[in-house]
Amino acid sequence: GVESPRPVITVRLEAETSGEQQRLSDALQLLAIEDPSLVVEETDSSTLLSGLGELHIEVTLDRLYREHGLKVMAGTPTVAYRETVKETITTPGGLLNYDRTIGGTRLQGAVHLIISPNHPDKASCLFLSDPM
């Protein structure tokens, strides 16, 4: 089948009343079936709607109101951005030392860190929200 692009913007949604929360959930599931580029994540405390841009989210909120009669409060949008390492870097001076005493117990550690690009021959990016 056709693969839809990954969402780049996410907003937190709340129904006006707790009684409308189930209607909101059902309506979002229907819209996500119609538009596979919409991603809905529901937890006990919140409903997150992700889409391809601000206009995409606004159109979805408008459809919730027009087609399902739901007035929804939307939180501040968060944008998934991409970031990459362009060249190999190491910790300055070789080792990075950690030495701290907490509650009478001494904690010590040392690490030599080397970070390098995934594919040095081409630009590759990972979504920071993706599990690694």
All heavy atoms as an XYZ file, in Angstrom:
1004
protein
N       0.802     -1.180      0.000
C       0.000      0.000      0.000
C       0.846      1.245      0.000
O       2.065      1.204      0.014
N       0.173      2.353     -0.014
C       0.834      3.648     -0.001
C       1.192      4.000      1.433
O       0.370      3.905      2.335
C      -0.098      4.734     -0.598
C       0.550      6.099     -0.508
C      -0.440      4.401     -2.029
N       2.438      4.391      1.614
C       2.895      4.770      2.949
C       2.762      6.282      3.113
O       3.198      7.041      2.262
C       4.352      4.352      3.119
C       4.824      4.409      4.535
C       6.205      3.787      4.698
O       6.424      2.695      4.170
O       7.035      4.426      5.354
N       2.131      6.710      4.201
C       1.959      8.146      4.414
C       3.178      8.714      5.138
O       3.860      8.016      5.873
C       0.684      8.428      5.210
O       0.675      7.691      6.388
N       3.449     10.014      4.937
C       4.603     10.635      5.591
C       4.440     10.673      7.113
O       3.332     10.591      7.633
C       4.622     12.054      5.022
C       3.444     12.193      4.152
C       2.713     10.907      4.088
N       5.560     10.811      7.787
C       5.541     10.883      9.251
C       5.024     12.236      9.703
O       5.356     13.263      9.126
C       6.947     10.700      9.795
C       7.534      9.362      9.497
C       8.938      9.369      9.977
N       9.067      8.368     11.028
C      10.204      7.924     11.470
N      11.319      8.422     11.013
N      10.249      7.010     12.396
N       4.238     12.241     10.775
C       3.748     13.521     11.312
C       4.906     14.365     11.840
O       5.906     13.836     12.310
C       2.845     13.104     12.466
C       2.586     11.661     12.297
C       3.708     11.101     11.497
N       4.741     15.683     11.734
C       5.802     16.584     12.190
C       5.349     17.517     13.307
O       6.172     18.217     13.884
C       6.373     17.429     11.027
C       7.061     16.550     10.010
C       5.283     18.248     10.365
N       4.042     17.546     13.598
C       3.538     18.446     14.629
C       2.531     17.688     15.496
O       1.779     16.860     15.001
C       2.917     19.709     14.002
C       2.664     20.773     15.051
C       1.671     19.392     13.221
C       2.352     22.136     14.464
N       2.569     17.951     16.802
C       1.686     17.262     17.743
C       1.021     18.279     18.658
O       1.674     19.216     19.117
C       2.490     16.256     18.599
O       3.129     15.324     17.735
C       1.597     15.505     19.566
N      -0.288     18.087     18.913
C      -1.013     18.924     19.865
C      -1.745     18.026     20.855
O      -2.127     16.899     20.535
C      -2.029     19.879     19.201
C      -1.345     20.925     18.375
C      -3.043     19.132     18.381
N      -1.909     18.534     22.051
C      -2.666     17.839     23.089
C      -4.101     18.323     23.013
O      -4.347     19.530     22.935
C      -2.075     18.151     24.458
C      -2.763     17.435     25.574
C      -1.994     17.659     26.868
N      -2.634     16.873     27.903
C      -3.072     17.377     29.036
N      -2.912     18.648     29.296
N      -3.652     16.604     29.918
N      -5.061     17.406     23.012
C      -6.471     17.755     22.883
C      -7.232     17.426     24.155
O      -6.936     16.439     24.824
C      -7.112     16.988     21.726
C      -6.522     17.171     20.339
C      -7.287     16.333     19.332
C      -6.532     18.626     19.933
N      -8.220     18.274     24.446
C      -9.131     18.019     25.563
C     -10.536     18.354     25.110
O     -10.758     19.399     24.495
C      -8.789     18.898     26.770
C      -7.589     18.466     27.542
C      -7.374     19.338     28.770
O      -8.367     19.879     29.294
O      -6.216     19.475     29.173
N     -11.485     17.489     25.421
C     -12.884     17.784     25.161
C     -13.345     18.814     26.193
O     -12.762     18.936     27.270
C     -13.715     16.510     25.261
N     -14.392     19.566     25.839
C     -14.878     20.601     26.763
C     -15.373     20.011     28.071
O     -15.216     20.600     29.121
C     -15.980     21.429     26.103
C     -15.445     22.533     25.239
C     -16.509     23.555     24.895
O     -17.698     23.223     24.852
O     -16.115     24.709     24.667
N     -15.989     18.822     27.991
C     -16.463     18.161     29.206
C     -15.938     16.736     29.227
O     -15.611     16.164     28.184
C     -18.007     18.123     29.277
O     -18.491     17.305     28.208
C     -18.602     19.508     29.188
N     -15.860     16.159     30.409
C     -15.367     14.780     30.506
C     -16.331     13.807     29.832
O     -15.927     12.750     29.366
C     -15.157     14.403     31.970
O     -16.364     14.544     32.695
N     -17.612     14.168     29.743
C     -18.585     13.308     29.077
C     -18.359     13.208     27.576
O     -18.746     12.227     26.938
N     -17.751     14.233     26.989
C     -17.479     14.224     25.545
C     -16.169     13.537     25.196
O     -15.848     13.382     24.021
C     -17.466     15.659     25.014
C     -18.820     16.315     25.002
C     -18.772     17.704     24.383
O     -17.688     18.323     24.361
O     -19.820     18.149     23.920
N     -15.402     13.119     26.184
C     -14.095     12.521     25.925
C     -14.213     11.247     25.081
O     -13.437     11.036     24.168
C     -13.369     12.229     27.235
C     -11.932     11.793     27.058
C     -11.067     12.856     26.393
O     -11.205     14.043     26.645
N     -10.180     12.425     25.516
N     -15.212     10.407     25.359
C     -15.388      9.176     24.587
C     -15.806      9.499     23.155
O     -15.339      8.870     22.214
C     -16.421      8.249     25.253
C     -16.561      6.907     24.568
C     -15.248      6.122     24.512
O     -14.532      6.034     25.492
N     -14.931      5.579     23.346
N     -16.682     10.509     22.984
C     -17.077     10.922     21.636
C     -15.869     11.442     20.863
O     -15.726     11.172     19.670
C     -18.146     12.004     21.701
C     -19.514     11.490     22.063
C     -20.585     12.571     22.031
N     -20.618     13.281     20.759
C     -20.848     14.586     20.639
N     -21.070     15.326     21.706
N     -20.880     15.150     19.450
N     -14.988     12.192     21.549
C     -13.771     12.703     20.918
C     -12.894     11.547     20.473
O     -12.389     11.521     19.350
C     -13.010     13.618     21.880
C     -11.636     14.097     21.414
C     -11.744     14.937     20.148
C     -10.945     14.882     22.511
N     -12.727     10.566     21.339
C     -11.906      9.401     21.023
C     -12.443      8.664     19.791
O     -11.691      8.331     18.877
C     -11.866      8.462     22.227
O     -11.145      7.309     21.925
N     -13.756      8.439     19.760
C     -14.366      7.737     18.623
C     -14.224      8.537     17.330
O     -13.903      7.987     16.271
C     -15.850      7.469     18.905
C     -16.063      6.502     20.055
O     -15.111      5.762     20.410
O     -17.182      6.481     20.608
N     -14.448      9.857     17.404
C     -14.350     10.709     16.220
C     -12.914     10.734     15.687
O     -12.695     10.673     14.474
C     -14.823     12.117     16.550
N     -11.939     10.809     16.581
C     -10.538     10.828     16.144
C     -10.147      9.519     15.478
O      -9.392      9.509     14.504
C      -9.610     11.119     17.326
C      -9.594     12.564     17.811
C      -8.794     12.678     19.099
C      -9.032     13.494     16.744
N     -10.661      8.411     15.986
C     -10.364      7.114     15.366
C     -10.923      7.055     13.939
O     -10.267      6.563     13.031
C     -10.915      5.973     16.214
C     -10.239      5.799     17.556
C      -8.735      5.646     17.466
O      -8.209      4.994     16.565
N      -8.014      6.272     18.379
N     -12.130      7.592     13.743
C     -12.713      7.631     12.402
C     -11.889      8.511     11.465
O     -11.614      8.140     10.329
C     -14.151      8.153     12.461
C     -15.204      7.203     12.993
C     -16.541      7.931     13.146
C     -15.362      6.006     12.074
N     -11.491      9.686     11.952
C     -10.689     10.585     11.124
C      -9.327      9.981     10.790
O      -8.810     10.174      9.688
C     -10.518     11.937     11.824
C     -11.789     12.785     11.940
C     -11.509     14.030     12.769
C     -12.329     13.157     10.582
N      -8.752      9.236     11.722
C      -7.447      8.606     11.475
C      -7.563      7.493     10.439
O      -6.621      7.236      9.689
C      -6.871      8.065     12.779
N      -8.720      6.839     10.375
C      -8.932      5.815      9.345
C      -9.046      6.487      7.974
O      -8.468      6.017      6.993
C     -10.191      4.979      9.663
C      -9.928      4.102     10.887
C     -10.606      4.131      8.466
C     -11.167      3.429     11.450
N      -9.779      7.609      7.916
C      -9.939      8.336      6.660
C      -8.630      8.971      6.196
O      -8.373      9.072      5.003
C     -10.986      9.441      6.823
C     -12.388      8.942      7.012
C     -13.360     10.080      7.271
O     -13.012     11.258      7.045
O     -14.486      9.778      7.719
N      -7.817      9.418      7.129
C      -6.565     10.115      6.819
C      -5.421      9.436      7.564
O      -5.142      9.743      8.716
C      -6.678     11.580      7.251
C      -5.450     12.395      6.907
O      -4.458     11.818      6.417
O      -5.471     13.615      7.142
N      -4.719      8.502      6.899
C      -3.660      7.744      7.577
C      -2.465      8.593      8.026
O      -1.647      8.134      8.812
C      -3.205      6.726      6.534
C      -4.160      6.799      5.414
C      -4.934      8.058      5.542
N      -2.362      9.837      7.563
C      -1.253     10.679      8.006
C      -1.527     11.295      9.376
O      -0.640     11.897      9.969
C      -0.956     11.770      6.978
O      -2.079     12.599      6.801
N      -2.749     11.148      9.889
C      -3.061     11.567     11.256
C      -2.714     10.436     12.214
O      -3.032      9.281     11.949
C      -4.554     11.869     11.413
C      -5.082     13.188     10.892
C      -6.592     13.226     11.053
C      -4.449     14.353     11.599
N      -2.083     10.776     13.314
C      -1.747      9.774     14.327
C      -2.370     10.219     15.648
O      -2.186     11.348     16.077
C      -0.209      9.626     14.483
C       0.130      8.669     15.603
C       0.410      9.174     13.177
N      -3.127      9.311     16.260
C      -3.794      9.600     17.525
C      -3.187      8.699     18.594
O      -3.109      7.487     18.421
C      -5.315      9.341     17.427
C      -5.988      9.597     18.759
C      -5.926     10.179     16.326
N      -2.733      9.308     19.691
C      -2.214      8.555     20.834
C      -3.038      8.939     22.050
O      -3.139     10.119     22.370
C      -0.742      8.899     21.093
C       0.193      8.496     19.984
C       1.606      8.948     20.273
O       2.099      8.667     21.386
O       2.190      9.600     19.402
N      -3.611      7.942     22.693
C      -4.436      8.212     23.867
C      -3.849      7.527     25.085
O      -3.446      6.380     25.024
C      -5.863      7.729     23.638
C      -6.562      8.497     22.539
C      -8.025      8.155     22.436
O      -8.765      8.581     23.333
O      -8.387      7.457     21.480
N      -3.784      8.285     26.178
C      -3.371      7.739     27.464
C      -4.481      8.053     28.459
O      -5.484      8.680     28.104
C      -2.040      8.362     27.941
O      -2.257      9.755     28.154
C      -0.927      8.151     26.923
N      -4.298      7.656     29.698
C      -5.307      7.940     30.721
C      -5.479      9.436     30.944
O      -6.562      9.908     31.266
C      -4.924      7.274     32.049
C      -4.987      5.760     31.957
O      -5.711      5.247     31.093
O      -4.304      5.098     32.764
N      -4.398     10.193     30.763
C      -4.447     11.611     31.115
C      -4.563     12.552     29.919
O      -4.885     13.722     30.093
C      -3.213     11.980     31.928
O      -2.052     11.751     31.154
N      -4.269     12.079     28.695
C      -4.284     13.015     27.574
C      -4.543     12.320     26.247
O      -4.405     11.107     26.118
C      -2.958     13.775     27.498
O      -1.915     12.885     27.189
N      -4.897     13.136     25.266
C      -5.062     12.688     23.893
C      -4.136     13.537     23.040
O      -4.203     14.770     23.078
C      -6.523     12.876     23.425
O      -7.372     12.123     24.282
C      -6.696     12.404     22.000
N      -3.254     12.890     22.291
C      -2.313     13.598     21.430
C      -2.683     13.348     19.973
O      -2.911     12.209     19.571
C      -0.882     13.124     21.685
C      -0.344     13.315     23.098
C       1.045     12.717     23.222
C      -0.321     14.781     23.470
N      -2.722     14.422     19.197
C      -3.022     14.338     17.770
C      -1.812     14.852     17.013
O      -1.355     15.976     17.248
C      -4.263     15.171     17.439
C      -4.638     15.253     15.963
C      -5.055     13.871     15.443
C      -5.756     16.259     15.753
N      -1.289     14.045     16.105
C      -0.123     14.431     15.312
C      -0.513     14.475     13.847
O      -1.262     13.626     13.367
C       1.017     13.429     15.500
O       1.389     13.358     16.849
N       0.017     15.481     13.143
C      -0.287     15.633     11.727
C       0.885     16.223     10.966
O       1.974     16.399     11.506
N       0.618     16.556      9.692
C       1.685     16.996      8.800
C       2.009     18.487      8.893
O       2.954     18.941      8.281
C       1.320     16.652      7.351
C       1.134     15.156      7.091
C       0.720     14.922      5.652
C       2.395     14.392      7.420
N       1.220     19.220      9.637
C       1.489     20.648      9.798
C       0.358     21.312     10.555
O      -0.652     20.685     10.886
N       0.534     22.608     10.821
C      -0.466     23.340     11.582
C      -1.811     23.375     10.864
O      -2.866     23.205     11.475
C       0.022     24.766     11.852
C       0.155     25.045     13.329
C       0.660     26.442     13.599
O       1.755     26.784     13.131
O      -0.066     27.164     14.300
N      -1.785     23.575      9.549
C      -3.022     23.621      8.778
C      -3.741     22.271      8.825
O      -4.964     22.213      8.960
C      -2.738     24.040      7.333
C      -3.954     24.143      6.417
C      -4.922     25.203      6.946
C      -3.526     24.476      5.002
N      -2.997     21.197      8.743
C      -3.551     19.842      8.819
C      -4.285     19.641     10.145
O      -5.408     19.125     10.182
C      -2.412     18.827      8.658
C      -2.853     17.431      8.434
N      -2.115     16.357      8.850
C      -3.958     16.919      7.846
C      -2.742     15.246      8.522
N      -3.864     15.560      7.908
N      -3.675     20.091     11.242
C      -4.297     19.974     12.563
C      -5.535     20.870     12.644
O      -6.587     20.449     13.141
C      -3.290     20.342     13.674
C      -2.094     19.371     13.663
C      -3.964     20.377     15.040
C      -2.406     17.954     14.006
N      -5.436     22.111     12.124
C      -6.570     23.030     12.159
C      -7.760     22.478     11.382
O      -8.904     22.588     11.823
C      -6.166     24.395     11.601
C      -5.285     25.182     12.533
C      -4.809     26.483     11.904
O      -5.385     26.923     10.884
O      -3.848     27.058     12.442
N      -7.506     21.898     10.219
C      -8.583     21.309      9.418
C      -9.227     20.153     10.175
O     -10.454     19.993     10.194
C      -8.054     20.852      8.041
C      -9.063     19.986      7.313
C      -7.674     22.058      7.195
N      -8.423     19.337     10.847
C      -8.953     18.218     11.628
C      -9.814     18.721     12.781
O     -10.899     18.184     13.030
C      -7.792     17.353     12.159
O      -7.022     16.891     11.041
C      -8.316     16.158     12.932
N      -9.371     19.761     13.472
C     -10.163     20.329     14.560
C     -11.474     20.910     14.041
O     -12.527     20.768     14.676
C      -9.357     21.394     15.311
C      -8.111     20.899     16.049
C      -7.372     22.066     16.690
C      -8.453     19.844     17.066
N     -11.411     21.546     12.867
C     -12.624     22.079     12.254
C     -13.597     20.953     11.887
O     -14.800     21.070     12.096
C     -12.261     22.905     11.016
C     -13.476     23.556     10.387
O     -14.163     24.315     11.101
O     -13.745     23.287      9.197
N     -13.070     19.856     11.368
C     -13.931     18.712     11.032
C     -14.556     18.098     12.282
O     -15.698     17.655     12.251
C     -13.118     17.639     10.286
C     -12.796     18.036      8.857
C     -12.147     16.913      8.110
N     -13.101     15.812      7.938
C     -12.749     14.584      7.576
N     -11.472     14.301      7.352
N     -13.653     13.642      7.425
N     -13.796     18.070     13.378
C     -14.372     17.568     14.629
C     -15.583     18.408     15.032
O     -16.592     17.876     15.505
C     -13.328     17.591     15.757
C     -12.272     16.513     15.735
C     -11.188     16.806     16.763
C     -12.878     15.147     15.983
N     -15.494     19.719     14.831
C     -16.601     20.607     15.194
C     -17.768     20.472     14.205
O     -18.916     20.290     14.602
C     -16.105     22.052     15.256
C     -17.202     23.031     15.580
C     -17.775     23.060     16.844
C     -17.672     23.913     14.614
C     -18.794     23.943     17.154
C     -18.689     24.809     14.908
C     -19.250     24.812     16.178
O     -20.260     25.686     16.475
N     -17.457     20.555     12.888
C     -18.513     20.533     11.876
C     -19.215     19.180     11.764
O     -20.435     19.104     11.709
C     -17.949     20.894     10.495
C     -17.725     22.364     10.275
C     -17.297     22.697      8.841
N     -16.020     22.078      8.473
C     -15.880     21.056      7.638
N     -16.903     20.511      7.058
N     -14.679     20.573      7.360
N     -18.444     18.098     11.725
C     -19.016     16.780     11.458
C     -19.464     16.041     12.711
O     -20.330     15.181     12.646
C     -18.014     15.917     10.689
C     -17.670     16.472      9.321
C     -16.551     15.709      8.640
O     -16.234     14.580      9.069
O     -15.979     16.260      7.665
N     -18.847     16.341     13.854
C     -19.147     15.586     15.073
C     -19.680     16.460     16.207
O     -19.989     15.952     17.284
C     -17.900     14.819     15.537
C     -17.387     13.870     14.514
N     -17.904     12.600     14.354
C     -16.414     13.998     13.580
C     -17.268     11.998     13.370
N     -16.363     12.817     12.878
N     -19.747     17.787     15.979
C     -20.283     18.682     16.987
C     -19.443     18.781     18.249
O     -19.954     19.053     19.324
N     -18.133     18.571     18.122
C     -17.241     18.596     19.284
C     -16.402     19.859     19.302
O     -15.698     20.160     18.343
C     -16.309     17.377     19.258
C     -16.947     16.024     19.499
C     -15.997     14.919     19.104
C     -17.342     15.892     20.953
N     -16.494     20.608     20.388
C     -15.598     21.743     20.594
C     -14.421     21.213     21.398
O     -14.597     20.685     22.489
C     -16.295     22.868     21.335
C     -17.296     23.605     20.494
C     -17.822     24.810     21.223
C     -18.808     25.555     20.341
N     -19.357     26.728     21.030
N     -13.247     21.351     20.833
C     -12.049     20.767     21.431
C     -11.059     21.863     21.769
O     -10.846     22.785     20.985
C     -11.409     19.754     20.447
C     -10.144     19.172     21.004
C     -12.393     18.647     20.108
N     -10.456     21.764     22.951
C      -9.387     22.677     23.337
C      -8.059     22.032     22.942
O      -7.806     20.873     23.278
C      -9.425     22.944     24.836
C     -10.668     23.700     25.268
S     -10.748     23.927     27.039
C     -11.321     22.312     27.548
N      -7.242     22.785     22.206
C      -5.951     22.269     21.737
C      -4.827     22.982     22.466
O      -4.867     24.198     22.658
C      -5.816     22.464     20.233
N      -3.821     22.206     22.875
C      -2.652     22.772     23.539
C      -1.679     23.375     22.548
O      -1.928     23.418     21.342
N      -0.563     23.825     23.058
C       0.489     24.399     22.218
C       1.106     23.311     21.348
O       1.461     22.243     21.846
C       1.592     25.018     23.110
O       0.983     25.926     24.024
C       2.623     25.744     22.278
N       1.238     23.576     20.041
C       1.839     22.559     19.167
C       3.314     22.343     19.475
O       4.035     23.282     19.825
C       1.688     23.149     17.763
C       0.811     24.338     17.895
C       0.803     24.752     19.320
N       3.745     21.097     19.375
C       5.169     20.784     19.479
C       5.616     20.201     18.147
O       4.887     19.436     17.526
C       5.471     19.778     20.607
O       4.691     18.602     20.395
C       5.134     20.352     21.964
N       6.793     20.579     17.712
C       7.304     20.176     16.415
C       8.406     19.139     16.608
O       9.335     19.350     17.398
C       7.853     21.394     15.636
C       8.435     20.966     14.303
C       6.764     22.430     15.440
N       8.285     18.016     15.899
C       9.354     17.011     15.901
C      10.419     17.497     14.919
O      10.130     17.715     13.753
C       8.814     15.652     15.463
N      11.601     17.719     15.427
C      12.651     18.193     14.542
C      13.732     17.134     14.401
O      13.826     16.197     15.174
C      13.239     19.519     15.034
C      13.872     19.465     16.399
C      15.229     19.246     16.545
C      13.110     19.646     17.549
C      15.812     19.195     17.793
C      13.681     19.605     18.802
C      15.030     19.379     18.913
O      15.596     19.340     20.144
N      14.509     17.298     13.366
C      15.574     16.333     13.089
C      16.918     16.952     13.433
O      17.133     18.141     13.263
C      15.557     15.950     11.609
C      14.295     15.252     11.206
C      14.331     14.929      9.741
N      13.091     14.281      9.361
C      12.975     13.529      8.297
N      13.994     13.342      7.500
N      11.828     12.975      8.015
N      17.802     16.090     13.906
C      19.127     16.555     14.262
C      20.105     15.442     13.937
O      19.774     14.264     14.062
C      19.166     16.884     15.752
C      20.436     17.538     16.190
C      20.316     18.096     17.609
O      19.198     18.406     18.039
O      21.345     18.197     18.267
N      21.288     15.813     13.518
C      22.278     14.798     13.171
C      23.677     15.269     13.561
O      23.917     16.456     13.761
C      22.236     14.467     11.663
O      23.076     13.353     11.404
C      22.694     15.640     10.819
N      24.563     14.322     13.682
C      25.978     14.602     13.933
C      26.668     14.585     12.581
O      26.521     13.636     11.817
C      26.588     13.529     14.863
C      28.072     13.741     15.036
C      25.867     13.526     16.193
N      27.412     15.637     12.274
C      28.048     15.735     10.959
C      29.450     15.147     10.929
O      29.921     14.722      9.894
C      28.098     17.193     10.509
C      26.725     17.759     10.215
C      26.845     19.170      9.695
C      25.467     19.729      9.384
N      25.535     21.080      8.860
N      30.137     15.159     12.070
C      31.502     14.629     12.100
C      31.749     13.928     13.428
O      31.024     14.148     14.398
C      32.520     15.750     11.888
C      32.438     16.840     12.927
C      33.328     18.030     12.588
O      33.300     18.489     11.447
O      34.043     18.472     13.504
N      32.749     13.095     13.470
C      33.083     12.355     14.684
C      33.678     13.299     15.725
O      34.536     14.118     15.406
C      34.082     11.222     14.367
O      33.489     10.361     13.393
C      34.431     10.429     15.600
N      33.174     13.176     16.963
C      33.720     13.969     18.061
C      34.023     13.040     19.229
O      33.434     11.970     19.360
C      32.748     15.089     18.506
C      31.392     14.512     18.916
C      32.574     16.133     17.429
C      30.458     15.516     19.543
N      34.960     13.456     20.081
C      35.314     12.679     21.266
C      35.329     13.612     22.475
O      35.358     14.838     22.329
C      36.710     12.027     21.129
O      37.682     13.062     20.982
C      36.771     11.095     19.932
N      35.325     13.013     23.661
C      35.387     13.829     24.875
C      36.737     14.537     24.927
O      37.770     13.946     24.610
C      35.208     12.964     26.137
O      36.071     11.834     26.064
C      33.788     12.501     26.280
N      36.715     15.819     25.317
C      37.978     16.555     25.369
C      38.922     15.951     26.407
O      38.509     15.619     27.505
C      37.573     17.973     25.763
C      36.107     17.963     25.998
C      35.577     16.608     25.700
N      40.161     15.783     26.033
C      41.163     15.247     26.955
C      41.057     13.744     27.164
O      41.660     13.206     28.092
N      40.291     13.054     26.358
C      40.196     11.588     26.479
C      39.087     11.151     27.408
O      37.975     10.898     26.981
N      39.386     11.055     28.718
C      38.402     10.567     29.676
C      37.649     11.696     30.350
O      38.202     12.749     30.634
C      39.084      9.731     30.766
C      39.570      8.353     30.385
C      40.287      7.713     31.563
C      38.436      7.473     29.934
N      36.386     11.451     30.617
C      35.563     12.367     31.391
C      35.346     11.690     32.744
O      34.819     10.584     32.807
C      34.233     12.608     30.682
C      33.282     13.589     31.325
C      33.889     14.992     31.347
C      31.968     13.615     30.560
N      35.803     12.317     33.823
C      35.750     11.711     35.155
C      34.560     12.216     35.955
O      34.200     13.386     35.876
C      37.036     12.001     35.936
C      38.220     11.306     35.323
O      38.179     10.112     35.088
N      39.266     12.065     35.035
N      33.982     11.326     36.748
C      32.881     11.639     37.644
C      33.299     11.177     39.028
O      33.657     10.019     39.211
C      31.614     10.904     37.194
C      30.424     11.115     38.100
C      29.622     12.237     37.972
C      30.099     10.187     39.080
C      28.529     12.437     38.787
C      29.007     10.373     39.908
C      28.227     11.499     39.760
O      27.150     11.686     40.569
N      33.300     12.088     39.997
C      33.687     11.752     41.360
C      32.825     12.576     42.302
O      32.953     13.800     42.370
C      35.176     12.057     41.578
C      35.692     11.537     42.906
O      34.909     10.943     43.675
O      36.889     11.735     43.175
N      31.925     11.902     43.020
C      30.997     12.621     43.905
C      30.728     11.764     45.132
O      30.667     10.547     45.057
C      29.701     12.895     43.159
C      28.718     13.694     43.997
C      27.516     14.107     43.220
N      27.909     15.176     42.295
C      27.132     15.653     41.348
N      25.937     15.158     41.187
N      27.543     16.612     40.564
N      30.534     12.437     46.259
C      30.157     11.755     47.487
C      28.714     12.118     47.810
O      28.374     13.297     47.927
C      31.078     12.157     48.648
O      32.434     11.869     48.277
C      30.720     11.408     49.915
N      27.870     11.082     47.936
C      26.452     11.285     48.231
C      26.111     10.438     49.450
O      26.239      9.210     49.420
C      25.566     10.888     47.035
C      25.899     11.749     45.819
C      24.094     11.028     47.401
C      25.168     11.368     44.565
N      25.697     11.102     50.526
C      25.299     10.381     51.732
C      26.399      9.506     52.305
O      26.143      8.411     52.781
N      27.631      9.948     52.243
C      28.744      9.187     52.794
C      29.288      8.117     51.848
O      30.263      7.443     52.153
N      28.664      7.933     50.702
C      29.137      6.946     49.726
C      29.811      7.675     48.575
O      29.254      8.609     48.007
C      27.952      6.119     49.174
O      27.260      5.530     50.258
C      28.431      5.046     48.225
N      31.028      7.234     48.258
C      31.763      7.856     47.165
C      31.438      7.142     45.866
O      31.531      5.917     45.763
C      33.259      7.791     47.432
C      34.063      8.534     46.410
C      35.517      8.595     46.781
N      36.244      9.371     45.793
C      37.549      9.456     45.760
N      38.271      8.844     46.663
N      38.142     10.162     44.824
N      31.054      7.917     44.873
C      30.735      7.389     43.548
C      31.779      7.895     42.567
O      32.042      9.087     42.491
C      29.344      7.842     43.104
C      28.191      7.496     44.039
C      26.927      8.207     43.589
C      27.981      6.000     44.079
N      32.362      6.976     41.809
C      33.387      7.340     40.837
C      33.091      6.663     39.511
O      32.553      5.547     39.466
C      34.768      6.890     41.293
C      35.318      7.648     42.471
C      36.705      7.133     42.820
O      36.870      5.959     43.118
N      37.684      8.028     42.769
N      33.438      7.333     38.438
C      33.294      6.745     37.119
C      34.108      7.536     36.120
O      34.466      8.690     36.353
N      34.433      6.899     35.018
C      35.152      7.555     33.939
C      34.624      7.005     32.625
O      34.306      5.820     32.515
C      36.649      7.309     34.052
N      34.518      7.881     31.638
C      34.008      7.451     30.336
C      34.781      8.166     29.234
O      35.174      9.320     29.371
C      32.484      7.734     30.212
C      32.197      9.205     30.252
C      31.904      7.097     28.968
N      35.046      7.437     28.186
C      35.611      8.012     26.976
C      34.512      7.901     25.932
O      34.105      6.808     25.554
C      36.866      7.247     26.526
C      37.461      7.795     25.279
N      38.178      8.969     25.270
C      37.434      7.357     24.003
C      38.573      9.217     24.029
N      38.136      8.251     23.247
N      34.020      9.034     25.477
C      32.867      9.070     24.599
C      33.287      9.449     23.190
O      34.005     10.422     22.982
C      31.865     10.100     25.141
C      30.505     10.166     24.510
C      29.759      8.858     24.714
C      29.714     11.307     25.110
N      32.822      8.643     22.224
C      33.050      8.933     20.807
C      31.690      8.916     20.120
O      30.964      7.927     20.203
C      33.966      7.880     20.145
C      35.317      7.825     20.848
C      34.123      8.173     18.658
C      36.194      6.677     20.385
N      31.351     10.027     19.483
C      30.087     10.125     18.758
C      30.413     10.340     17.288
O      31.194     11.218     16.935
C      29.232     11.302     19.289
C      28.932     11.084     20.766
C      27.950     11.432     18.480
C      28.204     12.240     21.408
N      29.785      9.508     16.436
C      30.036      9.639     15.004
C      28.720      9.536     14.232
O      27.742      8.982     14.732
C      31.022      8.561     14.540
O      30.489      7.280     14.782
N      28.691     10.049     13.005
C      27.463      9.996     12.202
C      27.070      8.554     11.875
O      27.925      7.667     11.822
C      27.833     10.742     10.917
C      29.102     11.451     11.204
C      29.766     10.747     12.331
N      25.756      8.341     11.662
C      25.274      7.019     11.249
C      25.884      6.599      9.920
O      26.393      5.506      9.777
C      23.753      7.025     11.098
C      23.044      6.710     12.375
O      23.649      6.240     13.320
N      21.764      6.985     12.407
N      25.786      7.488      8.940
C      26.303      7.225      7.600
C      27.144      8.420      7.192
O      26.604      9.423      6.745
C      25.156      7.035      6.600
C      24.188      5.975      7.010
N      24.472      4.644      6.905
C      22.946      6.050      7.545
C      23.440      3.943      7.348
N      22.505      4.774      7.743
N      28.453      8.323      7.341
C      29.284      9.492      7.048
C      29.220      9.935      5.584
O      29.479     11.074      5.279
C      30.696      9.046      7.423
C      30.640      7.578      7.602
C      29.209      7.189      7.785
N      28.825      9.030      4.660
C      28.812      9.371      3.245
C      27.540     10.090      2.807
O      27.477     10.679      1.745
C      29.003      8.117      2.399
C      27.965      7.041      2.699
O      27.439      7.037      3.826
O      27.683      6.224      1.811
N      26.485     10.062      3.643
C      25.255     10.762      3.279
C      24.614     11.351      4.531
O      24.818     10.870      5.634
C      24.280      9.830      2.562
C      23.824      8.654      3.391
C      22.888      7.777      2.578
C      22.472      6.583      3.425
N      21.586      5.712      2.731
N      23.845     12.394      4.331
C      23.166     13.047      5.449
C      22.012     12.166      5.912
O      21.155     11.797      5.127
C      22.670     14.421      5.043
N      22.014     11.787      7.166
C      20.909     10.989      7.694
C      20.452     11.636      8.992
O      21.241     12.145      9.759
C      21.353      9.551      7.942
O      22.376      9.515      8.904
N      19.168     11.612      9.218
C      18.598     12.242     10.395
C      17.685     11.245     11.110
O      17.108     10.373     10.495
C      17.765     13.459     10.029
S      18.721     14.765      9.252
N      17.587     11.398     12.411
C      16.663     10.616     13.215
C      15.700     11.571     13.889
O      16.085     12.649     14.302
C      17.411      9.831     14.298
C      18.401      8.780     13.845
C      19.167      8.255     15.046
C      17.693      7.648     13.161
N      14.427     11.165     14.005
C      13.505     11.955     14.802
C      13.886     11.749     16.253
O      14.069     10.625     16.701
C      12.056     11.486     14.580
C      11.431     12.070     13.369
C      11.292     11.333     12.211
C      10.977     13.387     13.384
C      10.702     11.880     11.098
C      10.380     13.940     12.286
C      10.240     13.192     11.129
N      14.003     12.821     17.005
C      14.394     12.714     18.399
C      13.320     12.006     19.227
O      13.595     11.461     20.275
C      14.696     14.094     18.980
C      15.897     14.787     18.375
C      16.109     16.138     19.037
C      17.143     13.945     18.501
N      12.078     11.992     18.722
C      11.002     11.338     19.454
C      10.956      9.832     19.188
O      10.241      9.121     19.851
C       9.659     11.961     19.079
O       9.453     11.849     17.696
N      11.723      9.353     18.206
C      11.724      7.926     17.877
C      12.558      7.140     18.885
O      13.617      7.602     19.299
C      12.316      7.662     16.498
C      11.385      8.102     15.382
O      10.209      8.392     15.682
O      11.832      8.139     14.233
N      12.100      5.953     19.277
C      12.947      5.111     20.143
C      14.150      4.616     19.345
O      14.052      4.396     18.154
C      12.031      3.956     20.540
C      10.938      3.955     19.539
C      10.825      5.335     18.992
N      15.249      4.479     20.029
C      16.462      4.017     19.337
C      16.698      2.560     19.589
O      16.297      1.997     20.514
C      17.655      4.821     19.797
C      17.523      6.262     19.461
S      19.144      6.967     19.367
C      18.775      8.550     18.739
